[in-house]
Amino acid sequence: MAKPRVALDVEIPSDVKYIEHVVELAARECRELQLPARKCSLNLPVALTEALSNAILRGNAISNGKHVRVRALVSDDALIFDVVDEGPDFDIMAENIDPTTPDNVMREEGRGLFLMHALMDRVEHIRGRGNVIRLTLLRE
């Protein structure tokens, strides 16, 4: 098995105007790896947009001077994105609500993690310096 290679490594300011560009770079990498079209044109863009939005708006609280880093690794079996913010730690299980239940259907928050879990093969929260949300697309 070959060592994973870095396919993308960018750092952006905590400003939502940068999300679209990063998502396009990620989708391009996905297409170049010839992953299924649905994963490249729907799953990855929606999940990565949600992860970046959460990192900027919630993790970094749109704080000037804070940044979000996106790193993509390609392995023999997966395309893995780490979205890293500079915010305080959080409990991913407590934040992951089902927005389709009657109690939550009218809530505006809580859909991002739900969508990430629905669209990606794996979603992980890695604690450390800042928060890391790891999104994994398997190369099936």
VOSETOR-421102 format. One line per 3 residues: their letters; for each residue x, y, z of C-alpha. Coordinates in pm, 1 decimal, padded with zeros to 6 digits. Layout:
BEGIN
a) X Y Z ~ ... $
This chain:
BEGIN
mak) 00000.0 00000.0 00000.0 ~ 00136.8 00338.4 -00102.4 ~ 00178.5 00622.8 00144.6 $
prv) -00110.6 00873.8 00123.4 ~ -00022.2 01183.4 -00077.1 ~ -00129.0 01538.9 -00004.7 $
ald) -00361.4 01648.7 -00282.9 ~ -00466.5 01983.6 -00139.3 ~ -00344.3 02199.0 00148.3 $
vei) -00491.0 02549.1 00179.1 ~ -00548.4 02794.3 00460.0 ~ -00821.1 03056.6 00434.8 $
psd) -00929.0 03347.7 00655.3 ~ -01245.5 03301.6 00861.3 ~ -01466.2 03445.7 00589.5 $
vky) -01740.3 03252.2 00408.7 ~ -01650.4 03416.6 00076.0 ~ -01359.5 03170.6 00043.7 $
ieh) -01572.4 02856.4 00074.3 ~ -01676.4 02828.7 -00289.5 ~ -01318.0 02840.4 -00418.5 $
vve) -01196.2 02572.1 -00176.1 ~ -01492.2 02347.8 -00259.7 ~ -01418.9 02380.7 -00631.7 $
laa) -01054.0 02282.8 -00576.1 ~ -01168.7 01979.8 -00377.4 ~ -01426.8 01877.1 -00637.2 $
rec) -01164.4 01906.2 -00911.5 ~ -00936.6 01669.7 -00717.7 ~ -01228.0 01431.1 -00671.9 $
rel) -01298.1 01429.1 -01047.1 ~ -00928.7 01381.0 -01130.4 ~ -00930.6 01068.8 -00912.3 $
qlp) -01229.7 00948.4 -01113.2 ~ -01450.4 00895.8 -00811.2 ~ -01820.1 00849.3 -00889.8 $
ark) -01976.9 01164.8 -01035.6 ~ -02238.5 01186.8 -00759.0 ~ -01966.0 01193.4 -00492.6 $
csl) -01775.3 01469.6 -00675.2 ~ -02068.9 01687.2 -00774.2 ~ -02303.7 01644.8 -00475.7 $
nlp) -02169.4 01459.5 -00173.2 ~ -01830.0 01627.2 -00142.8 ~ -01936.3 01986.1 -00225.7 $
val) -02230.3 01984.8 00017.9 ~ -02043.5 01812.9 00302.6 ~ -01728.9 02023.0 00261.2 $
tea) -01932.6 02345.1 00240.4 ~ -02104.4 02252.1 00566.7 ~ -01773.4 02164.5 00736.0 $
lsn) -01615.0 02492.2 00623.5 ~ -01919.9 02694.7 00727.1 ~ -01917.5 02535.0 01072.2 $
ail) -01543.0 02595.9 01109.7 ~ -01574.8 02963.3 01014.0 ~ -01905.2 03053.1 01180.8 $
rgn) -01902.2 02830.0 01488.8 ~ -01544.5 02719.9 01546.6 ~ -01370.0 03047.9 01474.0 $
ais) -01677.3 03265.8 01536.2 ~ -01588.1 03467.0 01221.1 ~ -01291.4 03600.9 01417.3 $
ngk) -01046.8 03823.7 01231.1 ~ -00701.0 03676.5 01248.4 ~ -00823.0 03316.2 01274.7 $
hvr) -00795.3 03075.6 00984.0 ~ -00934.9 02748.1 00858.1 ~ -00707.5 02491.7 00700.0 $
vra) -00824.3 02229.6 00452.1 ~ -00599.5 01937.9 00375.9 ~ -00686.2 01653.1 00141.1 $
lvs) -00506.9 01320.3 00143.8 ~ -00537.7 01054.7 -00123.9 ~ -00477.4 00694.8 -00030.3 $
dda) -00529.2 00371.7 -00219.2 ~ -00882.8 00344.1 -00085.7 ~ -01002.2 00694.2 00007.6 $
lif) -01003.6 01069.9 -00041.3 ~ -00980.8 01227.8 00305.0 ~ -01041.1 01594.1 00391.5 $
dvv) -00937.4 01748.6 00721.7 ~ -01104.3 02081.4 00801.0 ~ -00922.0 02247.4 01090.5 $
deg) -01039.6 02553.8 01283.2 ~ -00895.0 02743.6 01579.4 ~ -01204.6 02726.1 01798.1 $
pdf) -01278.8 02560.3 02131.7 ~ -01342.1 02187.5 02152.4 ~ -01696.8 02057.6 02111.0 $
dim) -01884.9 01729.6 02147.3 ~ -01973.9 01608.9 01797.0 ~ -02229.9 01360.7 01929.4 $
aen) -02415.5 01630.0 02126.1 ~ -02416.2 01860.0 01823.2 ~ -02530.4 01592.6 01577.0 $
idp) -02909.2 01617.3 01588.6 ~ -03161.8 01471.1 01349.1 ~ -03332.2 01772.7 01186.3 $
ttp) -03605.8 01548.9 01043.8 ~ -03765.9 01477.2 01382.7 ~ -04072.4 01680.9 01486.8 $
dnv) -03879.0 01847.5 01771.8 ~ -03603.3 01966.1 01537.9 ~ -03768.5 02025.1 01200.5 $
mre) -03811.8 02399.3 01260.9 ~ -03463.7 02455.8 01408.2 ~ -03224.5 02641.6 01182.4 $
egr) -02908.7 02488.2 01328.4 ~ -02799.7 02128.3 01333.2 ~ -02831.2 02039.0 00968.2 $
glf) -02461.9 02061.3 00877.8 ~ -02337.0 01760.1 01073.0 ~ -02646.5 01564.9 00972.8 $
lmh) -02572.4 01630.4 00604.4 ~ -02203.4 01547.8 00643.7 ~ -02290.8 01211.0 00798.6 $
alm) -02550.6 01141.1 00529.0 ~ -02323.3 01228.5 00236.4 ~ -01979.2 01105.4 00339.6 $
drv) -01861.6 00751.9 00401.3 ~ -01710.8 00855.4 00734.9 ~ -01712.6 01171.5 00950.3 $
ehi) -01480.3 01203.9 01248.2 ~ -01400.9 01472.7 01503.4 ~ -01035.6 01473.6 01603.0 $
rgr) -00946.1 01667.1 01913.8 ~ -00623.7 01856.3 01932.7 ~ -00512.0 02209.4 01871.7 $
gnv) -00838.2 02345.9 01736.5 ~ -01100.8 02115.9 01590.0 ~ -01049.3 01877.5 01303.1 $
irl) -01345.8 01741.4 01113.7 ~ -01231.4 01455.1 00892.7 ~ -01451.2 01375.6 00594.1 $
tll) -01379.2 01049.4 00412.0 ~ -01494.6 00940.9 00067.0 ~ -01410.6 00582.6 -00014.7 $
re) -01274.0 00506.7 -00360.5 ~ -01512.7 00222.9 -00441.0 $
